[in-house]
Amino acid sequence: MSWVLVVLTVLGLAAGAPLAYVVGASGVLAFVATDQVRYLAVLPQRIFSQIDNFSLMAMCLFITTGEIMNRTGVTRALVDFSMSLVGRFRGGLGYVNVLTSVFFAGVSGSAVADAAALSSTLVPGMVEKGYKRSYAAAITVAGSIIGPVIPPSIILIFYGALMQTSIGGLLAAGLLPGLLLGLALMIGNYIFARRHHHPGGRNEVVPPFFPTLLRATPALMLPVIILGGIVIGVVTPTEAAALAVSASIAAGLFYGGVNLSMVIQSLSRTAILSGSIFMIMAAAACAAWIGALQGWPESLASLVQRFELSRMSFLFVVNFVFFLAGTIMEPPMCLALLVPLLGPACVASGVHPIHLGIVLCLNMTLGLATPPVGGSLAVVAAITGEDYWSLCRAVIPFLVVEGIVLLVLIFIPEISLLLPRYFGLA
């Protein structure tokens, strides 16, 4: 009867019910089925202790920052600056796409927002220059995966709150893996550009460097403000997020896109997204409580010992579970359901919690570019008009590249832990 929660959750999700309602209702029914009804009296306290976390304010503020910046002229400025840097190479617009995703990641922290912005601005330009629409859309999907890895990352903050891990350490840890991901995609673009004779070259007309740098500077300063203040120790992650909101409004005034209507829309969208995340966290707290009462984490640890799984073997098993879940659920849902169950056992086996957070973050975001759900795939297909399944086939080579990066991060944890340890945040 202890697995009744899992069965009910799977059935509810298969029926298409919202995750928070399914998990919450299944959790309450699991208390009844396992004769633990008396512990329901403590459930409200457990829920509030789960969401009463000061670090989660940073998540809400970073969402506000991304919403404000997405509604100003930041995308065009970043595209022009990227074009001035790498536009003269063969396959230059492919490099521009990836590089803009790297810059945009420091602004929005959202894969879907990145995919939507570049689908409507850069993909039409690539098609006009002679790129296949499927390739332009595929590299946009692949580049959007960088968004939740480079700080600010909403997913990493969510993970840090669930695992009680340093938010500053997680944000610092995401920088090098995000840049490595961007470099890998650029190498992939280089190979495709040579093989398929993509347009571009020395004669390509590109915007002048210094004017585009000047216009892109307000957007480029956001990740500097966020990460710089945290690693130096001047501000906490939450204070850095508040500074980022102020800086995004100032940048919006610079780009000329700030008005009262835009601010109201941004705040309204922030309230909706934050509320949905808190609902999921509340439902997950219910599931975690019945799981703790039934001894699920201890049973999992005993299972690991019984099969004599090494630290690396268990980490691969956890990654496989998260990858499968990520193909059908959004990252916050995966985190809320699986981290309380698998995270502590993984850390107990010897995996550093910051390294685990980076690996799982990249793992789950790969699900956004993987069918059958694939949030980034669906957004790019809808905006560009590319057939969904044709886009799925076109994005496979880039997923292989990103999968190799994931393996590198799994085997070499020092890449993720270098900056947090250097700045004393690990």
Sine and cosine of phi, psi and omega as CSV:
sin_phi,cos_phi,sin_psi,cos_psi,sin_omega,cos_omega
0.00,0.00,-0.26,0.97,-0.05,-1.00
-0.93,0.37,-0.33,0.94,-0.01,-1.00
-0.99,-0.12,0.21,0.98,0.00,-1.00
-0.88,0.48,-0.54,0.84,0.03,-1.00
-0.88,0.48,-0.70,0.72,-0.01,-1.00
-0.90,0.44,-0.70,0.71,-0.02,-1.00
-0.89,0.46,-0.74,0.67,-0.01,-1.00
-0.90,0.44,-0.61,0.79,0.01,-1.00
-0.90,0.43,-0.72,0.70,0.00,-1.00
-0.88,0.47,-0.69,0.72,0.01,-1.00
-0.90,0.44,-0.67,0.74,0.01,-1.00
-0.91,0.41,-0.67,0.75,0.02,-1.00
-0.92,0.39,-0.61,0.79,0.04,-1.00
-0.90,0.44,-0.49,0.87,0.04,-1.00
-0.98,0.17,-0.12,0.99,0.06,-1.00
1.00,0.01,0.24,0.97,0.01,-1.00
-0.97,0.25,0.47,-0.88,0.02,-1.00
-0.86,0.51,0.62,-0.79,-0.12,-0.99
-0.86,0.52,-0.73,0.69,-0.07,-1.00
-0.86,0.50,-0.66,0.75,0.00,-1.00
-0.93,0.36,-0.66,0.75,-0.03,-1.00
-0.89,0.45,-0.76,0.64,-0.05,-1.00
-0.92,0.40,-0.69,0.73,0.00,-1.00
-0.88,0.47,-0.75,0.67,-0.01,-1.00
-0.91,0.41,-0.66,0.75,0.02,-1.00
-0.90,0.44,-0.61,0.79,0.03,-1.00
-0.89,0.46,-0.71,0.70,0.01,-1.00
-0.90,0.44,-0.68,0.73,0.02,-1.00
-0.90,0.43,-0.54,0.84,0.03,-1.00
-0.91,0.41,-0.57,0.82,0.08,-1.00
-0.87,0.50,-0.66,0.75,0.00,-1.00
-0.93,0.36,-0.71,0.71,-0.08,-1.00
-0.92,0.40,-0.49,0.87,-0.04,-1.00
-0.98,-0.18,0.20,0.98,0.04,-1.00
0.86,0.52,0.70,0.71,0.02,-1.00
-0.86,-0.52,0.48,0.88,-0.10,-1.00
-0.86,0.51,-0.53,0.85,-0.06,-1.00
-0.88,0.47,-0.44,0.90,-0.02,-1.00
-0.98,0.18,-0.15,0.99,0.04,-1.00
-0.90,0.44,-0.41,0.91,0.01,-1.00
-0.89,0.46,-0.43,0.90,-0.02,-1.00
-1.00,0.00,-0.19,0.98,-0.12,-0.99
-0.85,0.53,-0.70,0.71,0.03,-1.00
-0.83,0.55,-0.65,0.76,0.03,-1.00
-0.90,0.44,-0.64,0.76,0.02,-1.00
-0.90,0.44,-0.65,0.76,-0.02,-1.00
-0.91,0.42,-0.73,0.68,-0.04,-1.00
-0.93,0.36,-0.54,0.84,0.07,-1.00
-0.92,0.39,-0.46,0.89,0.02,-1.00
-0.96,0.29,-0.66,0.75,-0.09,-1.00
-0.99,-0.15,-0.18,0.98,0.03,-1.00
-0.99,0.11,0.94,0.35,-0.08,-1.00
-0.78,-0.62,0.87,-0.49,-0.06,-1.00
-0.86,0.51,-0.53,0.85,-0.03,-1.00
-0.90,0.43,-0.44,0.90,-0.01,-1.00
-0.93,0.38,-0.32,0.95,0.11,-0.99
-0.88,0.48,-0.57,0.82,0.03,-1.00
-0.88,0.48,-0.63,0.78,0.02,-1.00
-0.87,0.50,-0.74,0.67,0.00,-1.00
-0.89,0.46,-0.67,0.74,-0.03,-1.00
-0.94,0.35,-0.60,0.80,0.05,-1.00
-0.93,0.36,-0.57,0.82,0.09,-1.00
-0.88,0.47,-0.69,0.73,0.04,-1.00
-0.88,0.48,-0.68,0.73,0.02,-1.00
-0.85,0.53,-0.75,0.66,0.00,-1.00
-0.89,0.46,-0.65,0.76,0.00,-1.00
-0.90,0.44,-0.67,0.75,0.00,-1.00
-0.92,0.40,-0.73,0.69,-0.03,-1.00
-0.91,0.40,-0.58,0.81,0.00,-1.00
-0.91,0.41,-0.38,0.92,-0.04,-1.00
-0.99,-0.11,0.10,1.00,0.05,-1.00
-0.94,-0.35,-0.24,-0.97,-0.06,-1.00
-1.00,-0.01,0.45,0.89,-0.11,-0.99
-0.92,0.38,-0.60,0.80,-0.07,-1.00
-0.89,0.46,-0.73,0.69,0.00,-1.00
-0.89,0.46,-0.63,0.77,0.00,-1.00
-0.90,0.43,-0.67,0.74,-0.01,-1.00
-0.94,0.35,-0.61,0.80,0.04,-1.00
-0.89,0.45,-0.71,0.70,0.00,-1.00
-0.89,0.45,-0.66,0.75,0.01,-1.00
-0.91,0.41,-0.68,0.74,0.04,-1.00
-0.89,0.46,-0.63,0.78,0.02,-1.00
-0.89,0.45,-0.62,0.79,0.00,-1.00
-0.92,0.38,-0.41,0.91,-0.02,-1.00
-1.00,0.08,-0.74,0.68,-0.17,-0.99
-0.81,-0.59,0.16,0.99,-0.09,-1.00
-0.93,0.37,-0.36,0.93,-0.07,-1.00
-1.00,0.10,-0.12,0.99,0.02,-1.00
-0.99,0.13,0.41,-0.91,0.13,-0.99
-0.88,0.47,0.70,-0.72,-0.12,-0.99
0.95,0.32,0.44,0.90,-0.13,-0.99
-0.84,0.54,-0.63,0.77,-0.02,-1.00
-0.93,0.36,-0.42,0.91,0.12,-0.99
-0.92,0.39,-0.70,0.71,0.08,-1.00
-0.88,0.47,-0.66,0.75,0.01,-1.00
-0.86,0.51,-0.66,0.75,0.00,-1.00
-0.86,0.50,-0.75,0.66,-0.03,-1.00
-0.92,0.39,-0.71,0.70,-0.04,-1.00
-0.90,0.43,-0.62,0.79,0.06,-1.00
-0.90,0.43,-0.60,0.80,0.06,-1.00
-0.89,0.46,-0.63,0.78,0.04,-1.00
-0.89,0.45,-0.74,0.67,0.01,-1.00
-0.91,0.41,-0.68,0.74,-0.05,-1.00
-0.92,0.39,-0.48,0.88,0.03,-1.00
-0.88,0.48,-0.56,0.83,0.03,-1.00
-0.96,0.27,-0.08,1.00,0.00,-1.00
-0.96,-0.27,-0.76,0.65,-0.16,-0.99
-0.99,-0.16,-0.64,0.77,-0.07,-1.00
0.94,0.35,0.30,0.95,-0.06,-1.00
-0.76,-0.65,0.79,-0.62,0.01,-1.00
-0.93,0.38,-0.69,0.72,-0.06,-1.00
-0.92,0.38,-0.63,0.78,0.05,-1.00
-0.89,0.45,-0.67,0.74,0.05,-1.00
-0.88,0.48,-0.74,0.67,-0.02,-1.00
-0.87,0.49,-0.68,0.73,-0.02,-1.00
-0.92,0.40,-0.67,0.74,-0.05,-1.00
-0.90,0.43,-0.74,0.68,-0.05,-1.00
-0.97,0.24,-0.45,0.89,0.04,-1.00
-0.89,0.45,-0.60,0.80,-0.06,-1.00
-1.00,0.02,-0.27,0.96,-0.05,-1.00
-0.93,-0.36,-0.73,0.69,-0.15,-0.99
-0.99,-0.10,-0.60,0.80,-0.04,-1.00
-0.86,0.51,-0.72,0.70,0.05,-1.00
-0.85,0.52,-0.61,0.79,0.03,-1.00
-0.91,0.42,-0.62,0.78,0.03,-1.00
-0.91,0.41,-0.67,0.74,0.02,-1.00
-0.90,0.44,-0.65,0.76,0.01,-1.00
-0.90,0.44,-0.54,0.84,0.00,-1.00
-0.98,0.19,-0.19,0.98,0.04,-1.00
0.89,-0.46,0.04,1.00,0.07,-1.00
-0.97,0.25,0.53,-0.85,0.15,-0.99
-0.91,0.41,0.65,-0.76,-0.01,-1.00
-0.86,0.50,-0.61,0.79,-0.02,-1.00
-0.89,0.45,-0.63,0.78,0.00,-1.00
-0.94,0.33,-0.70,0.72,0.00,-1.00
-0.87,0.49,-0.66,0.75,0.01,-1.00
-0.94,0.35,-0.62,0.79,-0.05,-1.00
-0.92,0.40,-0.69,0.73,-0.01,-1.00
-0.94,0.34,-0.44,0.90,0.10,-0.99
-0.92,0.38,-0.69,0.72,0.06,-1.00
-0.88,0.48,-0.73,0.69,-0.03,-1.00
-0.90,0.43,-0.66,0.75,0.00,-1.00
-0.92,0.40,-0.50,0.87,-0.02,-1.00
-0.91,0.42,-0.36,0.93,-0.01,-1.00
-0.90,0.43,-0.39,0.92,0.00,-1.00
-0.92,0.40,-0.48,0.88,-0.12,-0.99
-0.78,0.62,-0.78,0.63,-0.05,-1.00
-0.98,0.19,-0.02,1.00,-0.03,-1.00
-0.99,-0.11,-0.75,0.66,0.02,-1.00
-0.96,0.28,0.69,-0.73,0.00,-1.00
-0.91,0.41,0.55,-0.83,0.05,1.00
-0.99,0.16,0.69,-0.73,-0.02,-1.00
-0.85,-0.52,0.90,-0.44,0.01,-1.00
-0.90,0.45,-0.62,0.78,-0.05,-1.00
-0.91,0.41,-0.66,0.75,-0.01,-1.00
-0.91,0.41,-0.61,0.79,0.05,-1.00
-0.90,0.43,-0.67,0.75,0.04,-1.00
-0.88,0.48,-0.72,0.70,0.03,-1.00
-0.88,0.48,-0.71,0.71,-0.01,-1.00
-0.87,0.49,-0.61,0.79,0.03,-1.00
-0.93,0.38,-0.62,0.78,-0.01,-1.00
-0.94,0.34,-0.62,0.79,-0.09,-1.00
-0.99,-0.14,0.02,1.00,-0.03,-1.00
0.82,0.58,0.73,0.69,-0.02,-1.00
-0.94,-0.35,0.47,-0.88,-0.03,-1.00
-0.83,0.56,0.89,-0.46,0.04,-1.00
-0.91,0.41,-0.68,0.74,0.03,-1.00
-0.87,0.49,-0.66,0.75,0.04,-1.00
-0.89,0.45,-0.65,0.76,0.02,-1.00
-0.91,0.41,-0.69,0.73,0.00,-1.00
-0.90,0.43,-0.66,0.75,0.03,-1.00
-0.91,0.41,-0.59,0.80,-0.04,-1.00
-0.93,0.37,-0.42,0.91,-0.06,-1.00
-0.98,0.22,-0.26,0.97,-0.11,-0.99
-0.91,0.41,-0.83,0.56,-0.05,-1.00
-0.90,0.44,-0.71,0.71,0.08,-1.00
-0.86,0.51,-0.61,0.79,0.03,-1.00
-0.90,0.43,-0.68,0.73,0.04,-1.00
-0.92,0.40,-0.61,0.79,0.05,-1.00
-0.89,0.45,-0.63,0.78,0.04,-1.00
-0.89,0.45,-0.70,0.72,0.04,-1.00
-0.89,0.46,-0.67,0.75,0.03,-1.00
-0.89,0.46,-0.68,0.74,0.01,-1.00
-0.89,0.46,-0.66,0.75,0.02,-1.00
-0.92,0.39,-0.58,0.82,0.06,-1.00
-0.91,0.41,-0.62,0.78,0.07,-1.00
-0.90,0.44,-0.66,0.75,0.07,-1.00
-0.88,0.48,-0.67,0.74,0.04,-1.00
-0.89,0.45,-0.62,0.79,0.04,-1.00
-0.86,0.51,-0.70,0.71,-0.01,-1.00
-0.90,0.44,-0.72,0.70,-0.01,-1.00
-0.92,0.40,-0.60,0.80,0.00,-1.00
-0.89,0.45,-0.64,0.77,0.03,-1.00
-0.95,0.30,-0.64,0.77,-0.07,-1.00
-0.95,0.31,-0.64,0.77,-0.10,-1.00
-0.96,-0.27,0.16,0.99,0.07,-1.00
0.80,0.59,0.83,0.56,0.02,-1.00
-0.92,0.40,0.43,-0.90,0.00,-1.00
-0.93,0.37,0.23,-0.97,0.02,-1.00
0.91,-0.42,0.25,-0.97,-0.01,-1.00
0.42,-0.91,-0.20,-0.98,-0.08,-1.00
-0.90,0.44,-0.45,0.90,-0.04,-1.00
-1.00,0.06,0.02,1.00,0.00,-1.00
-0.92,0.40,0.71,-0.70,0.03,-1.00
-0.99,0.12,0.83,-0.56,-0.02,-1.00
-0.82,-0.58,0.39,-0.92,0.03,-1.00
-0.91,0.42,0.47,-0.88,0.06,-1.00
-0.89,0.45,0.56,-0.83,-0.15,-0.99
-0.93,0.37,-0.82,0.57,-0.16,-0.99
-0.92,0.39,-0.67,0.75,0.07,-1.00
-0.88,0.48,-0.64,0.77,0.01,-1.00
-0.94,0.33,-0.57,0.82,0.07,-1.00
-0.89,0.45,-0.69,0.73,0.01,-1.00
-0.87,0.49,-0.67,0.74,-0.03,-1.00
-0.95,0.30,-0.52,0.86,-0.04,-1.00
-1.00,0.08,-0.21,0.98,-0.10,-1.00
-0.83,0.56,-0.71,0.70,0.01,-1.00
-0.84,0.54,-0.65,0.76,0.02,-1.00
-0.94,0.33,-0.64,0.77,-0.02,-1.00
-0.93,0.37,-0.38,0.92,-0.01,-1.00
-0.97,0.24,-0.32,0.95,-0.06,-1.00
-0.87,0.50,-0.80,0.60,0.03,-1.00
-0.89,0.45,-0.49,0.87,0.05,-1.00
-0.91,0.42,-0.70,0.72,0.02,-1.00
-0.89,0.45,-0.70,0.72,-0.08,-1.00
-0.93,0.38,-0.85,0.53,-0.10,-0.99
-0.98,0.22,-0.63,0.78,-0.02,-1.00
-0.87,0.49,-0.72,0.70,-0.01,-1.00
-0.90,0.44,-0.56,0.83,-0.03,-1.00
-0.95,0.30,-0.75,0.66,-0.10,-1.00
-0.94,0.33,-0.51,0.86,0.04,-1.00
-0.96,0.27,-0.43,0.90,0.02,-1.00
1.00,-0.09,0.22,0.98,-0.01,-1.00
-0.96,0.26,-0.61,0.79,-0.06,-1.00
-0.73,-0.69,0.36,-0.93,0.15,-0.99
-0.99,0.12,0.25,-0.97,0.06,-1.00
-0.82,0.57,-0.62,0.79,0.00,-1.00
-0.93,0.37,-0.67,0.75,0.05,-1.00
-0.92,0.40,-0.60,0.80,0.06,-1.00
-0.90,0.44,-0.60,0.80,0.04,-1.00
-0.91,0.41,-0.64,0.77,0.05,-1.00
-0.90,0.43,-0.65,0.76,0.07,-1.00
-0.89,0.45,-0.61,0.79,0.00,-1.00
-0.90,0.43,-0.61,0.79,0.06,-1.00
-0.89,0.47,-0.72,0.69,0.03,-1.00
-0.88,0.48,-0.67,0.74,0.00,-1.00
-0.92,0.39,-0.57,0.82,0.02,-1.00
-0.92,0.39,-0.60,0.80,0.06,-1.00
-0.91,0.41,-0.67,0.74,0.04,-1.00
-0.89,0.46,-0.67,0.74,0.04,-1.00
-0.91,0.42,-0.62,0.78,0.05,-1.00
-0.88,0.47,-0.62,0.79,0.07,-1.00
-0.90,0.43,-0.59,0.81,0.03,-1.00
-0.90,0.43,-0.67,0.74,-0.01,-1.00
-0.99,0.14,-0.18,0.98,0.07,-1.00
0.99,0.14,0.38,0.92,-0.05,-1.00
-0.93,-0.38,0.14,0.99,-0.06,-1.00
-1.00,-0.06,0.79,-0.62,0.14,-0.99
-0.47,-0.88,0.12,-0.99,-0.09,-1.00
-0.88,0.47,-0.66,0.75,-0.01,-1.00
-0.88,0.47,-0.66,0.75,-0.01,-1.00
-0.91,0.42,-0.67,0.74,0.00,-1.00
-0.90,0.44,-0.68,0.73,0.01,-1.00
-0.89,0.45,-0.68,0.74,0.03,-1.00
-0.89,0.45,-0.65,0.76,0.00,-1.00
-0.90,0.43,-0.71,0.71,0.00,-1.00
-0.92,0.40,-0.62,0.79,0.03,-1.00
-0.90,0.43,-0.69,0.72,0.02,-1.00
-0.91,0.42,-0.62,0.79,0.05,-1.00
-0.88,0.47,-0.69,0.72,0.00,-1.00
-0.89,0.46,-0.64,0.77,0.00,-1.00
-0.92,0.40,-0.75,0.66,-0.03,-1.00
-0.91,0.41,-0.70,0.72,0.00,-1.00
-0.90,0.43,-0.68,0.74,0.02,-1.00
-0.87,0.49,-0.66,0.75,0.01,-1.00
-0.91,0.42,-0.61,0.79,0.02,-1.00
-0.92,0.39,-0.67,0.74,0.03,-1.00
-0.91,0.42,-0.57,0.82,0.07,-1.00
-0.89,0.47,-0.68,0.73,0.03,-1.00
-0.90,0.44,-0.66,0.75,0.01,-1.00
-0.90,0.44,-0.63,0.78,0.02,-1.00
-0.90,0.43,-0.68,0.73,0.03,-1.00
-0.91,0.41,-0.63,0.77,0.01,-1.00
-0.91,0.42,-0.56,0.83,0.04,-1.00
-0.89,0.46,-0.60,0.80,0.04,-1.00
-0.90,0.43,-0.72,0.70,0.01,-1.00
-0.90,0.43,-0.66,0.75,-0.01,-1.00
-0.91,0.42,-0.56,0.83,-0.02,-1.00
-0.92,0.39,-0.73,0.69,0.02,-1.00
-0.94,0.35,-0.54,0.84,0.06,-1.00
-0.90,0.43,-0.64,0.77,0.03,-1.00
-0.92,0.39,-0.65,0.76,0.01,-1.00
-0.90,0.43,-0.57,0.82,-0.01,-1.00
-1.00,0.06,-0.07,1.00,0.07,-1.00
0.97,0.25,0.52,0.86,-0.01,-1.00
-0.89,0.46,-0.73,0.68,0.02,-1.00
-0.86,0.52,-0.65,0.76,0.01,-1.00
-0.91,0.40,-0.63,0.78,0.03,-1.00
-0.90,0.44,-0.63,0.78,0.02,-1.00
-0.91,0.41,-0.67,0.74,0.03,-1.00
-0.89,0.45,-0.63,0.77,0.03,-1.00
-0.91,0.42,-0.59,0.81,0.02,-1.00
-0.90,0.43,-0.65,0.76,0.03,-1.00
-0.88,0.47,-0.69,0.72,0.00,-1.00
-0.92,0.39,-0.59,0.81,-0.04,-1.00
-0.90,0.43,-0.67,0.74,0.00,-1.00
-1.00,0.06,0.01,1.00,0.04,-1.00
0.81,0.59,0.73,0.68,0.03,-1.00
-0.97,0.24,0.72,-0.70,0.07,-1.00
-0.97,0.25,0.16,-0.99,0.03,-1.00
-0.84,0.55,-0.71,0.70,-0.04,-1.00
-0.93,0.36,-0.63,0.78,0.01,-1.00
-0.89,0.45,-0.70,0.72,0.00,-1.00
-0.92,0.40,-0.60,0.80,0.04,-1.00
-0.89,0.46,-0.61,0.79,0.06,-1.00
-0.92,0.40,-0.64,0.77,0.04,-1.00
-0.88,0.47,-0.72,0.70,0.01,-1.00
-0.88,0.47,-0.67,0.74,0.02,-1.00
-0.90,0.44,-0.60,0.80,0.03,-1.00
-0.90,0.43,-0.68,0.73,0.02,-1.00
-0.89,0.46,-0.71,0.71,0.00,-1.00
-0.92,0.40,-0.58,0.81,0.01,-1.00
-0.91,0.42,-0.70,0.71,0.02,-1.00
-0.88,0.47,-0.69,0.73,0.02,-1.00
-0.91,0.42,-0.59,0.80,-0.03,-1.00
-0.92,0.38,-0.36,0.93,0.02,-1.00
-0.97,0.24,-0.28,0.96,-0.04,-1.00
-0.84,-0.54,-0.16,0.99,-0.03,-1.00
-0.73,-0.69,0.43,-0.90,0.09,-1.00
-0.94,0.34,0.48,-0.88,-0.03,-1.00
-0.79,0.61,-0.71,0.71,0.02,-1.00
-0.86,0.51,-0.57,0.82,0.03,-1.00
-0.92,0.40,-0.70,0.72,0.02,-1.00
-0.87,0.50,-0.71,0.70,-0.01,-1.00
-0.87,0.48,-0.76,0.66,-0.07,-1.00
-0.88,0.47,-0.58,0.81,-0.06,-1.00
-0.99,0.11,-0.65,0.76,-0.21,-0.98
-0.98,-0.21,-0.52,0.86,-0.05,-1.00
-0.88,0.47,-0.72,0.69,0.02,-1.00
-0.86,0.51,-0.45,0.89,-0.02,-1.00
-1.00,0.06,-0.73,0.68,-0.14,-0.99
-0.99,-0.14,-0.46,0.89,-0.07,-1.00
-0.87,0.50,-0.82,0.58,-0.01,-1.00
-0.86,0.51,-0.62,0.78,0.02,-1.00
-0.91,0.41,-0.61,0.79,0.01,-1.00
-0.92,0.38,-0.68,0.73,0.03,-1.00
-0.90,0.43,-0.63,0.78,0.01,-1.00
-0.90,0.44,-0.44,0.90,0.02,-1.00
-0.99,0.17,-0.10,0.99,0.08,-1.00
0.90,-0.44,0.06,1.00,0.01,-1.00
-0.99,0.11,0.74,-0.67,0.03,-1.00
-0.92,0.38,0.72,-0.69,-0.07,-1.00
-0.88,0.48,-0.53,0.85,0.04,-1.00
-0.94,0.33,-0.69,0.73,0.06,-1.00
-0.87,0.49,-0.68,0.73,0.02,-1.00
-0.87,0.49,-0.67,0.74,-0.01,-1.00
-0.88,0.47,-0.68,0.73,0.00,-1.00
-0.91,0.42,-0.71,0.70,-0.03,-1.00
-0.90,0.44,-0.72,0.70,-0.01,-1.00
-0.93,0.37,-0.56,0.83,0.02,-1.00
-0.88,0.47,-0.76,0.65,0.03,-1.00
-0.91,0.42,-0.64,0.76,0.01,-1.00
-0.84,0.54,-0.77,0.64,-0.05,-1.00
-0.93,0.37,-0.60,0.80,-0.01,-1.00
-0.94,0.35,-0.41,0.91,0.13,-0.99
-0.87,0.49,-0.49,0.87,0.05,-1.00
-0.90,0.44,-0.41,0.91,0.04,-1.00
-0.94,0.35,-0.31,0.95,0.03,-1.00
-0.94,-0.35,0.28,0.96,-0.07,-1.00
-0.82,-0.57,0.74,-0.67,0.08,-1.00
-0.92,0.38,0.31,-0.95,0.22,0.97
-1.00,0.02,-0.30,0.95,-0.04,-1.00
-1.00,-0.03,-0.92,0.39,0.11,-0.99
0.79,0.62,0.99,0.16,-0.06,-1.00
-0.84,0.54,-0.72,0.69,0.02,-1.00
-0.91,0.40,-0.62,0.78,0.05,-1.00
-0.86,0.51,-0.73,0.69,-0.04,-1.00
-0.90,0.43,-0.67,0.74,-0.02,-1.00
-0.91,0.41,-0.74,0.67,-0.03,-1.00
-0.91,0.41,-0.66,0.75,0.02,-1.00
-0.88,0.48,-0.66,0.75,-0.02,-1.00
-0.92,0.39,-0.66,0.75,-0.08,-1.00
-0.97,0.24,-0.66,0.76,-0.07,-1.00
-1.00,0.08,-0.30,0.95,-0.05,-1.00
0.99,0.14,0.12,0.99,0.03,-1.00
-0.97,0.25,0.63,-0.77,0.04,-1.00
-0.86,0.50,0.70,-0.71,-0.11,-0.99
-0.85,0.52,-0.73,0.68,-0.08,-1.00
-0.97,0.25,-0.48,0.88,0.13,-0.99
-0.91,0.42,-0.63,0.78,0.05,-1.00
-0.91,0.41,-0.62,0.79,0.05,-1.00
-0.86,0.51,-0.68,0.74,0.02,-1.00
-0.92,0.38,-0.64,0.77,-0.05,-1.00
-0.93,0.37,-0.48,0.88,-0.08,-1.00
-1.00,0.07,-0.18,0.98,-0.06,-1.00
-0.83,0.56,-0.73,0.68,0.01,-1.00
-0.86,0.52,-0.60,0.80,0.02,-1.00
-0.94,0.33,-0.56,0.83,0.06,-1.00
-0.91,0.42,-0.59,0.81,0.06,-1.00
-0.89,0.46,-0.69,0.73,0.03,-1.00
-0.87,0.49,-0.72,0.69,-0.02,-1.00
-0.93,0.36,-0.52,0.86,0.09,-1.00
-0.91,0.41,-0.59,0.81,0.06,-1.00
-0.90,0.43,-0.66,0.75,0.05,-1.00
-0.88,0.48,-0.65,0.76,0.04,-1.00
-0.87,0.49,-0.68,0.73,0.02,-1.00
-0.89,0.45,-0.65,0.76,0.04,-1.00
-0.87,0.49,-0.68,0.73,0.00,-1.00
-0.92,0.39,-0.57,0.82,0.03,-1.00
-0.92,0.40,-0.71,0.71,-0.08,-1.00
-0.98,0.19,-0.41,0.91,-0.03,-1.00
-0.84,-0.54,0.98,0.17,-0.03,-1.00
-0.89,0.45,-0.34,0.94,-0.01,-1.00
-0.88,0.48,-0.45,0.89,0.03,-1.00
-0.88,0.47,-0.68,0.73,-0.01,-1.00
-0.97,0.24,-0.53,0.85,-0.15,-0.99
-1.00,-0.09,-0.10,1.00,-0.08,-1.00
-0.86,0.50,-0.83,0.56,-0.05,-1.00
-0.93,0.38,-0.70,0.71,0.04,-1.00
-0.85,0.52,-0.64,0.77,0.01,-1.00
-0.95,0.33,-0.63,0.78,-0.03,-1.00
-0.90,0.45,-0.62,0.78,-0.03,-1.00
-0.99,-0.10,0.15,0.99,0.06,-1.00
0.95,0.32,0.50,0.87,-0.05,-1.00
-0.97,-0.26,-0.05,1.00,-0.04,-1.00
-1.00,0.08,0.00,0.00,0.00,0.00
